[in-house]
Amino acid sequence: MPGAKIVILGGGFGGITAALELRRSLNGDHVITLVDRRPSFMMGLRKLWVLTGRGTPGDGTRPLSALSTKGITLRQATVTSIDPASRSVTTDAGTLAYDHLVIALGAESRPDLVPGFSSAVFNLYDAADVERLAPRVKSFAAGRVVIGILGVPYKCPPAPYEAALLLHDLFEQRGLRQAIQMAAFTPQPMSLPVVGAAGCAQVEGRLAAGGITFTPGVKIDRLEASVAITEKGPIEADLFIAVPPHRPPAVIRSSGLQMTGEWLFADPATMRTSDPRVYAVGDVIEIPLANKMPLPKAGIFAESHAKVAASHIAADITGKRSSATFDGRGYCFIEIGRGQAAKVQGHFTAPNGPQVEVTPPSETALKEKIEFERSRLTNWFS
Ligand SMILES: Cc1cc2nc3c(=O)[nH]c(=O)nc-3n(C[C@H](O)[C@H](O)[C@H](O)COP(=O)(O)OP(=O)(O)OC[C@H]3O[C@@H](n4cnc5c(N)ncnc54)[C@H](O)[C@@H]3O)c2cc1C
């Protein structure tokens, strides 16, 4: 029997995990091809270390080509269409036929959806913008800093609050805090809806203790340079750091696969889409929780989804059964400065609604966050 052709779209948390898991469980007759338009991988969490001058992008960037030494075929190309009917994917560098497909194309931050978004504002979720922002932060000595969430969903929901707390800590260490006013806002009714009122009280209490004015329920109409025009009035900033809303890559919509709202549908029991040969994992899908909120978009979940998808694909190929299913458990870090971090952790898909807590901050949790990056870069790329 000839080997199967497995194509994985996206070389982020989900795509890399799926590729490595499949390579571990299938013999070399089966060809695993990973497609990404980028030549390298860097975690989102590193952006906060670049922002605060604690790390460089280079320290956390690894070439995807390193995966080829592990028996994975790399294609650096942009996916332009997915056609489940003909089991093929078109890219700007040619067409790929597949027997099994994993879609792990992530979520894109979309500043273009915010009228007036310009270079007067810095996109916290864009690596190039964060590199442009870092020197501004370094020389910022007085004025008003605003961290604004401009729309939902966005990935890693605690990250904007982490950015606010880390900047507060940085300005305080430099003896500048008295001269700098800080504010954060979100369109949501509370800072982190998935953690509930008690968890939000911890996050918002931490912001308040740092003198960061937090305003929920702020819907912006447009930006005018670095001023947000909202229904509650203008929000002015000398330094405006924004989190734009996220959307799936456009190529998803034309695939004809079933959607959940704007996102791909995948069954959390198997990570299969509406086509039995196509799996989808990570930020590109939406999994509704028992309280109707969507599962937050986070690398840790993309990884768990990918392990489930890989197990079912390997079972499809080998004729064995897989009982792997996404268990909905996970965690995310909130760095709070002073060498500490808290964790948002729990059972997100619990039948009675998310059972998620914010842990007390500790130095141990910050060490875990650093290890989270280090261990994956080592395991995946060396
Ligand atoms: C500031 C920040 C902090 C974060 N902190 C954490 C954290 O502490 N813990 C955590 O778990 N998560 C964190 N995240 C979230 C995490 O980065 C994402 O949830 C995770 O990357 C999702 O994995 P994914 O595989 O679904 O998508 P991605 O990792 O985004 O990978 C998608 C890949 O698809 C590629 N792609 C997209 N479209 C195309 C196309 N048309 N053709 C070819 N290639 C394409 C992209 O280049 C990309 O490499 C953070 C994110 C940010 C921005």
The ligand as an SDF file (V2000), in Angstrom:
LIG
                    3D

 53 58  0  0  0  0  0  0  0  0999 V2000
    1.3930   39.0020   22.6550 C   0  0  0  0  0  0  0  0  0  0  0  0
    0.9530   37.5700   22.6280 C   0  0  0  0  0  0  0  0  0  0  0  0
    1.1750   36.7550   23.7410 C   0  0  0  0  0  0  0  0  0  0  0  0
    0.7460   35.4310   23.7410 C   0  0  0  0  0  0  0  0  0  0  0  0
    0.9940   34.6500   24.8330 N   0  0  0  0  0  0  0  0  0  0  0  0
    0.5700   33.3490   24.8420 C   0  0  0  0  0  0  0  0  0  0  0  0
    0.8310   32.5060   25.9730 C   0  0  0  0  0  0  0  0  0  0  0  0
    1.4460   32.9190   26.9660 O   0  0  0  0  0  0  0  0  0  0  0  0
    0.3670   31.2280   25.9210 N   0  0  0  0  0  0  0  0  0  0  0  0
   -0.3180   30.7400   24.8410 C   0  0  0  0  0  0  0  0  0  0  0  0
   -0.7060   29.5730   24.8600 O   0  0  0  0  0  0  0  0  0  0  0  0
   -0.5870   31.5290   23.7660 N   0  0  0  0  0  0  0  0  0  0  0  0
   -0.1580   32.8080   23.7450 C   0  0  0  0  0  0  0  0  0  0  0  0
   -0.4120   33.6000   22.6450 N   0  0  0  0  0  0  0  0  0  0  0  0
   -1.3400   33.1140   21.5940 C   0  0  0  0  0  0  0  0  0  0  0  0
   -0.6620   32.1990   20.6000 C   0  0  0  0  0  0  0  0  0  0  0  0
    0.4150   32.8570   19.9630 O   0  0  0  0  0  0  0  0  0  0  0  0
   -1.6600   31.7630   19.5220 C   0  0  0  0  0  0  0  0  0  0  0  0
   -2.8660   31.3930   20.0920 O   0  0  0  0  0  0  0  0  0  0  0  0
   -1.0700   30.5760   18.7540 C   0  0  0  0  0  0  0  0  0  0  0  0
    0.0160   31.0420   17.9770 O   0  0  0  0  0  0  0  0  0  0  0  0
   -2.1000   29.8870   17.8650 C   0  0  0  0  0  0  0  0  0  0  0  0
   -1.4970   28.8160   17.1910 O   0  0  0  0  0  0  0  0  0  0  0  0
   -1.9970   28.3990   15.7240 P   0  0  0  0  0  0  0  0  0  0  0  0
   -1.1330   27.2620   15.3100 O   0  0  0  0  0  0  0  0  0  0  0  0
   -3.4620   28.2460   15.7070 O   0  0  0  0  0  0  0  0  0  0  0  0
   -1.6860   29.6770   14.8130 O   0  0  0  0  0  0  0  0  0  0  0  0
   -0.3170   30.4190   14.5790 P   0  0  0  0  0  0  0  0  0  0  0  0
    0.6880   30.0690   15.5960 O   0  0  0  0  0  0  0  0  0  0  0  0
   -0.6820   31.8660   14.4130 O   0  0  0  0  0  0  0  0  0  0  0  0
    0.1960   29.8400   13.1730 O   0  0  0  0  0  0  0  0  0  0  0  0
   -0.4850   30.0870   11.9680 C   0  0  0  0  0  0  0  0  0  0  0  0
    0.5210   30.0180   10.8430 C   0  0  0  0  0  0  0  0  0  0  0  0
   -0.1750   30.0310    9.5960 O   0  0  0  0  0  0  0  0  0  0  0  0
    0.5520   30.8090    8.6820 C   0  0  0  0  0  0  0  0  0  0  0  0
   -0.3850   31.2800    7.6330 N   0  0  0  0  0  0  0  0  0  0  0  0
   -1.5190   31.9960    7.8170 C   0  0  0  0  0  0  0  0  0  0  0  0
   -2.1450   32.1910    6.6410 N   0  0  0  0  0  0  0  0  0  0  0  0
   -1.3720   31.5850    5.7040 C   0  0  0  0  0  0  0  0  0  0  0  0
   -1.4880   31.3910    4.2980 C   0  0  0  0  0  0  0  0  0  0  0  0
   -2.5420   31.8800    3.6040 N   0  0  0  0  0  0  0  0  0  0  0  0
   -0.5200   30.7290    3.6430 N   0  0  0  0  0  0  0  0  0  0  0  0
    0.5530   30.2020    4.3290 C   0  0  0  0  0  0  0  0  0  0  0  0
    0.7160   30.3320    5.6400 N   0  0  0  0  0  0  0  0  0  0  0  0
   -0.2340   31.0050    6.3340 C   0  0  0  0  0  0  0  0  0  0  0  0
    1.1560   31.9160    9.4990 C   0  0  0  0  0  0  0  0  0  0  0  0
    2.3120   32.4490    8.8570 O   0  0  0  0  0  0  0  0  0  0  0  0
    1.4710   31.2210   10.8220 C   0  0  0  0  0  0  0  0  0  0  0  0
    2.8200   30.7880   10.8960 O   0  0  0  0  0  0  0  0  0  0  0  0
    0.0590   34.9160   22.5950 C   0  0  0  0  0  0  0  0  0  0  0  0
   -0.1400   35.7270   21.4730 C   0  0  0  0  0  0  0  0  0  0  0  0
    0.3220   37.0250   21.4820 C   0  0  0  0  0  0  0  0  0  0  0  0
    0.1230   37.8510   20.2310 C   0  0  0  0  0  0  0  0  0  0  0  0
  1  2  1  0
  2  3  1  0
  2 52  2  0
  3  4  2  0
  4  5  1  0
  4 50  1  0
  5  6  2  0
  6  7  1  0
  6 13  1  0
  7  8  2  0
  7  9  1  0
  9 10  1  0
 10 11  2  0
 10 12  1  0
 12 13  2  0
 13 14  1  0
 14 15  1  0
 14 50  1  0
 15 16  1  0
 16 17  1  0
 16 18  1  0
 18 19  1  0
 18 20  1  0
 20 21  1  0
 20 22  1  0
 22 23  1  0
 23 24  1  0
 24 25  2  0
 24 26  1  0
 24 27  1  0
 27 28  1  0
 28 29  2  0
 28 30  1  0
 28 31  1  0
 31 32  1  0
 32 33  1  0
 33 34  1  0
 33 48  1  0
 34 35  1  0
 35 36  1  0
 35 46  1  0
 36 37  1  0
 36 45  1  0
 37 38  2  0
 38 39  1  0
 39 40  1  0
 39 45  2  0
 40 41  1  0
 40 42  2  0
 42 43  1  0
 43 44  2  0
 44 45  1  0
 46 47  1  0
 46 48  1  0
 48 49  1  0
 50 51  2  0
 51 52  1  0
 52 53  1  0
M  END
$$$$
